[in-house]
Structures are given as C-alpha cells and as structure tokens.
Amino acid sequence: MELFRVTGGTPLVGEVTVSGAKNSVLKLMAASLLVEGRTVLTNVPRILDVTIMSEVLRRLGCEAALEGDTLTIDVPAVPGTEADYNLVRRMRASINVLGPLLARRGEVRVPHPGGDAIGSRGLDYHIAGLERMGAEITSEHGFVVARASRLHGARIWLDFPSVGATENILMAAVLAKGTTVIDNAAREPDIVDICSMLKEMGAEISGAGTSTLEIEGVEELRPVTHRTVPDRIVSGTWAFAAAITQGDIIVRRGEPRHLEIALDKLNQAGAHIDLLDPMQPGEGFRVRMDRRPKAVDIVTLPYPGFATDMLPMAITLGAVADGPSMVTENVFDARFMFINEMLRLGADVRTDGHHAVVRGKTWLSGAPVKATDIRAGVGLVIAGLRADGVTEVADAFHIDRGYPDFLSQMRGLGATIERIKVEDDEFPAV
Ligand code: EPU
C-alpha cells in the first residue's frame, strides 16, 4: 500500500498546468467504439483511469497506445461485446461502453458496476432510456445484458440529469434509426465535449450544453482526432487549494467559464481571482488568498451548480475558515463518508442528512487518514497542508486515478510531501 505523507504549514505558491478532463476522456474513449478505424485523442491526462479504460478497450479487441498526451485507439470491424468484470469493478466509467457497443453490435454484456464509496450508483436511467429505444435489457449473473437488432429514436425524460445516463443514451442514439430527444439531460462541459467529438464524427446533435438534446440518427460515422476539454475538477481543486493554504496558484489552462460558482465562492471567501488573459479566459487564472478564508455556504448540484466532486474541497475550506458554514450535498448519498477522516484531523463537522455544518478552526491537526475516493483523497492531502504536524493519507492509488503528476505538482507548489510504500499492517487501523 502506498500513502502520501504531508507536513503541514506551507502555503501552496507557484503554477500548475491542467490537462484534459478524466470524466470527458473516458467517454471519448468509449465513443471510439462507434466506428471502425483510428481515433486519436489529444490532451489526454496520464492517470490510472485512462490506463484502465485502455485495457477495457483492448479486451474488446481494440489497440490503445498513449504517447505523451496523445492516445491512439484502433477499433476493429467487429469489436467484442463483453466488458471485463474486474476492470468494470475497478472503474465505474467502463459502463460507458454499453451505449456504443449496443448501437454498433446489437448486443453487449457489461458487469453491473455496483455502488462505491460515494454512494449507491444505479443504472436504472441508463436502462430505461435504452429500453425506450427498443433494447431488451436483462440482468444475468451480475451482468447487464442488452440486445437490440436496430435501436430506434425515442423521447426520453431523465428523472435526474445523470451524466452517465445522458452519455450512454446519446452514444446509442447517434446510430439509431430516427430522432431521439433526451429531456432533463446533463449539461456538464464533459457532455458538450463528447457531443463535439460525435458531431466531428458525423453525428447530428443539437442542444449540447442545454437540458434538451436532440439526436438524429445516422447510418455511419467516421473516426476523428479530437482534443479533450480541460479538467474543471482538477482546476477547481487547485483553486481551492490556494485558498485553503492561503497561497497563490496560477492554474494554467484552467477554464474559469466551467467553474463560475466555485470561483465566486472563493471570491466571497476573500480570495483574489484574476484571469491570466481577459481576452482568452481558457488560458487560465490565478487564485491568491492573503488571509484566513471567510466561511461560505456551499450547495452541490448538477452542472452548472457547484460540482459534487469538489465537495471534499468545500468541507476542507469550511474546516479552516473563519466562522461556521453549511455544505449541502445533493447528488450522491454517501459523499459525506470521508468526513470521518476529516474528524481525525480535528475538523469540527457535524452532518445531518445531506447537510454538514462546519465550524472552522485556524489549524487542523495532522493524523493518519485514509482516502476513500479520488476527490476525498486530494481533499485530505490539502487539509493536511493546513494541519499542524504530519498527515498520512493512505490508499494513494485513489489520487492516481484522477490527478496527473500529483506529487510533482504538489512539490512544485512548495508542499512538503512524499509518497511512501508501506506493508498494509504497518499502517495503523483506520
Ligand atoms: N443515478 C441513478 N440512476 C442512474 C444513474 C444515476 O439513480 O441510472 C443517480 C446516482 O446514484 C447519483 C446521481 O444519479 O446519485 C448522479 O449520478 P450520475 O449518473 O450523474 O453520475 P455518474 O455518471 O455515475 C459522473 C462522474 C462522477 C461525478 C458525477 C456527477 C464519471 C466517470 N463520473 O458519474 O465523477 O461525481 O458524474 O457529476 O464521469 C469522480 O470523478 O470522482 C466522480 C465520481
């Protein structure tokens, strides 16, 4: 087992460059299955999840090679139809092969990915949407099995603007016969990115970035080269890290237009936020905090609301802010699980249902803690920077799943941090 050992007390100062979004590139990789031939993705982050998704594609008969930030995927004329159980278990995003393979092959078997440490994560919206398009879907021995000789267009209302369901239905609809309308669709920049790639491939889609997506099915698509949208969650993480540690970080290629509420919250907390180039906001921004942050209330919601993936950063900000704040989680039912680890660091947090009341302290107190998911892991490392003494964050692999070059970026910003291998039982029970 590997852990991050952080010594608190140093503000993060310097610059980082943000690469492509994990939650976009994994779906762009799945979309490559829609067409035979070579898809090239650029601005690809070097993270564990990209490695896992590459392996999912290989087991379906594709070739996938990452050189620098360019991922080349060669898809055969007849890709496989069964996703590997162990890989899907390790990474839920592999469920995104369901829509494209169903559209392309008329049959697919994907292991049920189950829930995880942030909560139960159903597939009912994915399934109901694909069934409306003519698929027959059954659950067989832990697999979701979907069949359809040819999908047809349908009008689909999502109960909740689910990112994954919107993507699976969208990727199935581009090759279906007729028109599909997805109402209450997710609006995340990741959805806009995948719509852009699908349109470059020849798909007919309107409404990307709004709650209503209209897709006119086409007979076939062509493979393309596509650049991945920058990672707004990584950008937002660095922005919050600057404020929490009372530092000064330039977030190059962070897209402020994808982070409006998050940056506004930091502004209310007392941070100074400047665009690097007001004429080209996508160049990035700078966040400076020269005093203890003021407490601000934060509510997570689907985009354009404050991202649930930033919840650990919101709690950590509150934990060191001046005054009490209320943080409300509206997307996942167990995202507060990591708060137990924050309590070990001396944070004063009390939860009631999906609300957390956080009473800020000037300093937290370093302790051994455990990453329960990607974002909680990073939130705990950042909390450790604002803690007295040493904090050890176990299960470092979670952070590898979503943050490229995390250790070197942290060190580049002045953090005292190292990565250490330990025998599992060397680490105290957490
Ligand atoms: N939901 C259902 N039924 C469904 C689908 C979703 O009940 O059929 C519920 C979920 O249980 C959850 C809510 O709807 O309560 C939202 O889930 P959504 O489908 O939007 O999430 P996802 O597609 O599974 C993606 C990201 C998550 C991110 C969420 C919300 C990927 C690979 N994952 O998950 O990212 O938190 O959207 O923005 O894109 C992360 O990167 O650390 C991460 C967890």
Residues whose N, C-alpha, C, O or C-beta is under 5 A from the ligand:
A	BS01	EPU	N23 A93 S120 R121 G122 L123 D124 Y125 H126 F160 P161 S162 V163 G164 A165 T308 D309 V331 F332 I374 R375
